[in-house]
Amino acid sequence: MIKVVIIDDELSGREILTSLVKEHFPQLDIVGEADSVKSGYECIIKHNPDLVFLDINLRDGTGFNLIQKFTTIDFKIIFVTAYNEYAIKAIKYNAIDYILKPIDLEEFTSGVQKAIDSFSGEDGEVATTSAEPNKEALYVSAKNTEKKIVLKTSESIYLVDIKNILRCSSESSYTTFFLYTGEKIMVSKTLREFEEVLVKYGFLRVHQSHLVNLSYVVRFDKRDGGSVILEDKTKVPVSHRRKQKLLDYFDGL
């Protein structure tokens, strides 16, 4: 297990990080929390963590003040803060990542995975752990030649024809499936995890929060930055950095 300490002056900030870690990275063990430079220093000394989530603004100083108390820093650091102006300074302290609040799930999981990967070779037990996405709800069945995906919610287990999925959209750590029938299914999994499964079945991530079934795209609207129109008249935004993949798809038709 990778030992983790969370240092944030706001209780809500610590609770959000705790929830995200427990849901997406079961190999991380949260061993302590603190809200100030003083308590943060004591917490690190007591628990000797492998990884520290550190806010910039603390009750009695800054996260940098805390780091400066250590002659040798033998733990990884991920800054999680609402202040974007300290990113360059954070690099000087060899931070693994610098994540802005409100936390974007994709950035969070990417940053934490980077930290986990950085332990490779340092400790045999740690190196064998990895943040593999939870595939519990991602099994695909090909019986009767129809590709189906298993979606598990707190109340039901759905076996859905992939061809009947119009699109998927994400909010925080939840993904909502929009079906051709008009039905919606919300699953407690990230869009990234579903993207890994569905891209091979003709889906494309056109936006950080949107994955679409290309079979249902009827038009690309170039106005206002770009968006795709689906058969059900839904308008889905296309991000600038993902637009070229969509255009490549059109060129290949």
N, C-alpha and C positions, 0 to 999 in steps of 0.2 A: 504493500500500500504506500501511496505517496502522501506524506503528511502535509496538511495545509493549514495556514493561519489567515484569517480575514481581518483586516484592519481598516475600519471606516468609522467616521464620527457619527454617522446616522444609522440607527437601528434598522430602518427600512432597507438601506443599502446592504447591510450585512445579511438580512433575511433574503433578499433577492439573490445574492451570490450563493448563499447556502442552498437555496432551492434549485438553482441552475446546476450547481455542482452535483447535488444528490441525484438529480434527474438524468443528467447526461454523462457523468463521469463517476461511476460507482467505485472506480479504483482509487479515487481521491478520498482521503480521510481527514475531515475537518477536526483538528485537535484543539483549536482555540480561536477566540475572537478578542478584539480590543478596539477602543475608540479614540486613543490618544497616543502621543509620542511615548509618554511614560509607560502606560499600560501595554502598548505595542512592543516596546523593548523588553519588558518583563515577560510578556507572552512568548516572544521568540526565544529568549534565553531558556525559559522553562520547557518549551515543547520541541525546540530544535527542528523546525519544519523544513521540508524540502522546497515548498512553494509558498509565497506570500502574495495575497491580493492586497494591494496597498492604495489607499486614497491619497490625494495630494493634501487636501484640507482636513486637518485633525483638530481635536479640541484645544491642544496646547502647542500647536506648531504645524509643521508640514511633514509629509512623508519623507522628504529629503532630509529634514532634521533627524528623523528616526534612522535612516540609513547611515548617516554620518556618525552615529554612535558606535558603529561596528568597525573595528579595524580590518577585519576580514569578513566578507559577505559570502557565506557558504550556503546560501539558499537562492532560489530563483525568484524573480519579482515580476508580477504583472500589475501595472498601474491601472486602476479603475476609477475614473474621475470625471467630473463635469467640466474641468478646465482643459481646454485644448492647447493653451499656450506653453505648456511645460513638456511637450513631447520631445523636443531636442535635448532638453536637460535630462530627461529620463533615459535617453539613449546613452548618455555619458555614464550612467550607473548600470549599464549592461542589462537593462530591463528586457525581458522576453517580449513583452507587448505593452501597448498603451491603448486602453479601451475607454471610449467616451460614454458617459451616461447621457440619456437612457441607453441601456445596453442593447446592442444589436446581437441577436442570438448567433448569427453566422460568424460575426467577428469574435464573439466570446468563445465559441467552440474551436474556431481556428487558432486563437491565441493559446488556449489551454492545451490543445493538441501539440502546438509548437513547444510548450513547456515540457510536456510529457516526452516528446521525442528527444528533447535535449538531455534527458537523463540516460539515454542509451549509452551503454558502456561504462557508466559511472557506478552502477549498482546492479548486480545480476538480477535481483528480484524486481527492481523497478523497471529494468530494461525489458522484461518479458511482458509487462502490462502495456496495454494500448487502449485508446479511446475508440474502440470499434462501435459503430452505430448499433443501437439495439434493433435487431431485425425481427423482433417479435411480431410486429404488425405488417411486415413487408414481404411475406411469402407469396410467390406467384405460382398459381396452378395452371397447367396446360391441358387438363383433362377435357375430352370432347372437342379438342382443337381450339377451344375458346380460352384466351388468356384471362385469368382472373387474379385479383389481388385481395388479400385478406386484410381488412381494416378492423381493428379492435378499439372499441370505446369502453367507457366504464359500465355501460348497460347492455351492449350488444356486440356480436361479431358478424361483420358483413363480408360476404364473398361477392365482389364486384367485378363485372366484366370491364376490363381495361378500356375496351373500345367505347364504352359508355361514359367514360370520364371526359368531361369537357375541359376542365381546368382544375388547378389546385392553387389556393392562396394561403399565405402564412401570416400569423400574428403572434409575436412572441414565440413560444415553443409549441404552438398549435398549428395544425394544417387542416384546412377545410377543403373537402372534395365536393365539386359541383358536378352533378351527373346530368346526362342528357334528359332524364325524366323530370328534372327540376328538383330532385332530392339533394339535400346537403348532408354531409357526414363530417364531423369534426373529430380529429384524432390528435392525441397528445404526442406528436412526433414532429421533428423539424422538416421543413421543406427540402432541405439538403438531402436528408435520408431518402425521401421519396424520389427525388431527382435521380439519385444513383440507380434506382430500380427502373424508373419509367422512361429514361432517355432512350433505351433500346427499343421501346415500343412507340416511338414517334412523338415524344414529348420534348419541349424545349423550354428552358428557363429564360424567359424574356425580360425578367425583372427580378430584383432581389426577393420580392414577395410573391412572384407569380410564375407558375409553371403551366404551360398550355399544351393541349393535344393538337398538334399541327393539322390533323385531319379535319378539325372544325374551324380552322382559320379561313375566313372568306375575303378579308381585305386588310391591307396595311395602310393606315392613315398616317401620312408624313407630317401632318400639322401638330403643333404644340409638343414637339419633341419626339413624336411617334407613338403609335399604339396599334394593336391588332384588334379587329372586329371578328367575333366568333358567330357561328350560326344562330345562336340564341340572342344576338344583338348586343352581347356583353362587350364592353370596350376595356381592353387590358393594356396598361401602359408598358412601353418598351424602354428600358434604360439605354442610355447612350452607349455604354460599353458592351451591351449585349445585342445591339442592333445589327452589327455586321453578321453575326451567326444567322439571324433571321433572314437577312438579305441573301446570304449564301444559300439558304434553303430554297428561297424563291428562284434563284438563278439555276438551281439544279433540277427544277421541275420541267 
